[in-house]
């Protein structure tokens, strides 16, 4: 598995945003770091060839949640003169680092993204989709055929989540403007 400089930089960016979100004492700074983290995760989903998940993460995580968090802190008082960063609990940080280290060992067992030897590429379902998608659905793109026909309920579920988040946001903003 070869990691490009862009992918490594994106990983460092996401990790830095996650740490900043957890350690920043200022609510506004933490919300901005969380939004950047969510946008970075959305880009990672695109790199992993899951643009539908990336779009959902960008819309809900970086978009809707950021606006809701900003509305929340606009309605609350911010005490002045507090510390910028929260002190680190070394035992909790040690447990978190150990957990990440253990989970990271599984990364080397994964095939490269798009590899012909991956379990997905050699799976019977994948081969069925590739062999029959055009004839059964009449769509000229295999990805569209899978998302619209074979995984239609899943795609509909993702669309409902994004739509519900948008409607919820409009309701909250409507209350803010008119209430």
Secondary structure, 3 states (H helix, E strand, C coil): CCCCHHHHHHHHHHHHHHHHHHHECCHHHHHHHHHHHHHHHHHHHHHCCCHHHHHHHHHHHHHHHHHHHHHHHHHCCCCCCCCCECCCCHHHHHHHHHHHHHHHHHHHHCCCCCCCCCCCCCCHHHHHHHHHHHHHHCCCCHHHHHHHHHCHHHHHHHHHHHHHHHHHHHHHHHHHHHC
